[in-house]
């Protein structure tokens, strides 16, 4: 409705400005206003960041767990899951350490020595226990940089299984088709 979020950054500024106006109105102290606002804002930020929920190391399942037999999985994925026995539970999305992983999204797995990212498409989210989660999918190598789309042209590489937290950047990305090539457009540069 309002377009991409980066075009609405001024709305965040307006929200902060409204907060500062309300603080001045409630304080009714107009002597050294900038110091009063700075102190109040720092205290509010300290309170919000000091909560125990900020860096919560919990796992939250967003959907119903479906049981899948190992035999029905692709053979290359079965070899990657060689240590697992029997049935596996899969979900469409999971929140682990305050990061939402969804099926079908791309994440930046790692960078090469040249700083070129290697992407990972999440195709399966396996739940083994409440604390053990595996992300299974395909790894995509970057072949070149597409300057028209300002993204990376990727090629399908191989199946891979990773654990949440092993990725370089957990920002969910999408693959687009530009001029007949698969392109992943990152939101920012990953170091």
C-alpha positions as a printed Julia matrix, in Angstrom:
191×3 Matrix{Float64}:
  0.0     0.0     0.0
  2.73    2.47    0.97
  5.56    0.94   -1.09
  8.9    -0.45    0.06
  9.99    0.25    3.6
 13.17    2.07    2.61
 10.97    4.76    1.06
  9.22    5.19    4.43
 12.21    5.86    6.67
 10.83    9.33    7.25
  7.9     7.66    9.07
 10.33    6.35   11.69
 11.71    9.86   12.09
  8.15   11.17   12.53
  7.5     8.56   15.24
 10.61    9.61   17.18
  9.7    13.26   16.71
  6.22   12.57   18.11
  7.8    10.81   21.11
 10.03   13.8    21.83
  7.1    16.21   21.53
  5.07   14.15   24.0
  7.99   14.03   26.47
  8.36   17.82   26.36
  4.6    18.2    26.84
  4.54   15.88   29.89
  7.7    17.28   31.5
  6.61   20.92   31.23
 10.25   21.85   31.72
 11.7    24.09   29.03
 15.1    24.68   30.64
 17.82   22.81   28.71
 15.31   20.81   26.67
 17.94   18.95   24.66
 19.57   17.52   27.82
 16.2    16.48   29.24
 15.2    14.76   25.99
 18.57   13.05   25.66
 18.43   11.74   29.22
 14.86   10.49   28.88
 15.57    8.8    25.55
 18.73    7.1    26.85
 16.83    5.84   29.9
 14.05    4.45   27.69
 16.56    2.71   25.41
 18.39    1.24   28.42
 15.11   -0.05   29.85
 14.04   -1.62   26.55
 17.42   -3.28   25.94
 17.84   -4.58   29.5
 14.92   -6.99   29.31
 15.56  -10.71   29.35
 13.46  -11.17   26.2
 15.83   -9.19   23.98
 18.33  -12.0    23.32
 15.98  -14.9    23.93
 17.51  -18.24   22.88
 14.21  -20.0    22.37
 12.77  -21.99   19.5
  9.22  -21.24   18.4
  7.46  -23.44   15.86
  5.23  -21.39   13.58
  3.26  -24.29   12.08
  2.17  -27.87   12.53
  4.92  -30.49   12.38
  4.46  -33.01    9.53
  6.26  -36.34    9.61
  8.29  -37.24    6.52
  9.97  -40.53    5.74
 13.65  -40.39    4.78
 12.96  -42.61    1.79
 10.77  -39.94    0.16
 13.53  -37.33    0.26
 15.94  -36.75   -2.68
 18.87  -39.19   -2.65
 21.51  -36.45   -2.35
 19.69  -35.06    0.67
 19.49  -38.54    2.2
 23.27  -38.81    2.05
 23.59  -35.41    3.73
 21.26  -36.63    6.49
 23.15  -39.92    6.94
 23.28  -39.65   10.74
 19.51  -39.35   11.16
 17.32  -42.44   11.44
 13.61  -43.04   10.9
 11.06  -40.3    10.36
 11.78  -36.6    10.42
  9.44  -33.77   11.32
  9.19  -30.82    8.92
  7.62  -27.39    9.33
  7.06  -24.44    6.99
  8.7   -21.89    9.3
 10.51  -21.75   12.61
 11.78  -18.94   14.82
 15.12  -19.76   16.4
 17.1   -17.21   18.45
 14.74  -14.43   17.28
 15.44  -15.21   13.6
 12.57  -16.39   11.4
 13.5   -19.13    8.93
 10.88  -19.86    6.27
 10.76  -22.53    3.61
 11.67  -21.16    0.17
 13.7   -18.17    1.36
 17.38  -17.53    0.69
 20.02  -16.66    3.28
 23.68  -15.75    2.93
 25.56  -18.84    4.07
 29.14  -17.58    3.83
 31.52  -15.4     1.84
 34.42  -16.57   -0.3
 37.93  -15.18    0.2
 37.12  -12.51   -2.4
 34.03  -11.38   -0.46
 31.56  -12.94   -2.9
 28.53  -14.4    -1.06
 27.37  -18.0    -1.25
 23.6   -18.29   -0.89
 21.48  -21.05    0.61
 17.85  -21.79   -0.3
 15.86  -23.32    2.55
 13.82  -26.2     1.11
 13.24  -28.27    4.25
 13.19  -27.38    7.94
 13.67  -30.57    9.96
 12.68  -30.72   13.61
 14.39  -33.57   15.46
 13.85  -32.42   19.05
 12.74  -29.14   20.61
 16.32  -27.89   20.57
 17.74  -29.55   17.44
 16.77  -28.02   14.1
 18.31  -28.67   10.68
 17.89  -26.45    7.63
 18.22  -28.47    4.43
 18.38  -26.99    0.98
 20.51  -26.11   -1.98
 23.67  -24.06   -1.95
 24.04  -21.51   -4.75
 27.44  -20.25   -5.94
 27.71  -16.75   -7.33
 28.82  -16.61  -10.95
 28.82  -12.83  -11.51
 27.41   -9.53  -10.34
 24.42   -8.17  -12.29
 24.73   -4.39  -12.33
 21.27   -3.82  -13.83
 19.49   -5.57  -10.96
 22.24   -4.78   -8.42
 22.34   -8.42   -7.35
 24.28  -11.64   -7.79
 23.68  -14.16  -10.58
 23.64  -17.59   -8.95
 24.06  -21.2   -10.1
 22.68  -24.26   -8.34
 25.51  -26.14   -6.65
 24.6   -28.97   -4.26
 22.45  -30.08   -1.35
 23.56  -28.96    2.08
 22.38  -29.23    5.69
 23.12  -26.39    8.13
 22.03  -25.5    11.64
 20.39  -22.17   12.49
 23.06  -19.65   13.47
 25.73  -20.99   11.09
 24.77  -18.53    8.37
 26.66  -15.32    7.7
 23.5   -13.19    7.49
 19.98  -14.31    8.37
 18.11  -11.72    6.31
 15.53  -13.54    4.19
 16.14  -12.95    0.48
 14.27  -13.84   -2.71
 15.52  -15.09   -6.07
 14.36  -13.24   -9.18
 14.71  -14.07  -12.87
 16.39  -11.18  -14.72
 17.18  -11.61  -18.44
 16.84  -15.39  -18.1
 19.29  -15.6   -15.17
 18.61  -16.36  -11.52
 19.49  -13.28   -9.46
 19.55  -12.88   -5.66
 19.45   -9.25   -4.55
 20.87   -8.68   -1.04
 19.54   -5.85    1.09
 23.01   -4.82    2.23
 26.64   -5.89    1.88
 27.54   -8.82    4.13
 31.05   -8.66    5.58
